[in-house]
C-alpha cells in the first residue's frame, strides 16, 4: 500500500477505536478481538519498505523499540479501561481519562521515535506504524479480556429481597 493509504488506514482505525473506547460498550469475550490486529499486521508485514535497507540495523532497532513501546502502551491502555458487571452479569467497559492519557503518551513516544529516525536519516514507512497499531490493539484486547474474566460474578439482587 502507498504511504498515504497506510496513513489513512492508521488514522481511520485510531479514530474508530478511540471513539468506541470512550463509550460504554458491552464486552463480548467471544468476539474475534484479534481479527482487526491480524489484518493490520498482515498489511504492514507485506510492505518491503518496513525496514530501510540502506540503514538496516538502525531501522530494525527503531522498529523493535516502537514495538516494545506499543507492547507496554497496549498493556497500560488495557489496565486503564473501567470494567464492571451489569445486573444481568454482562461485562461493560468504558475508557477513562487515563485511557486518553495513555493514547497521548503513546503518540508522544511514537513521535519521538519518528523524530529520532528522521534525525538519523532513516526512511520510516507507514507500515511500521500500522504494525505498531496492530500489536497495541491486540495487547490491549488481551489485557481487557483477561481482566474481564477475573471480575467477580454479579450478585443476583432478586435473590437478596
Secondary structure, 3 states (H helix, E strand, C coil): CCHHHHHHHHHHHHHHHHHHHCCCEECCCCCCCHHHHHHHHHHHHCCHHHCCCCCHHHHHHHHHHHHHHHHHHHHHHHHHCEEEECCCCCEEEECCHHHHHHHHHHHHHHHHHHHHHHHCCCCCCHHHHHHHHHHHHHHHHHHHHHHHHHCCCCCCHHHHC
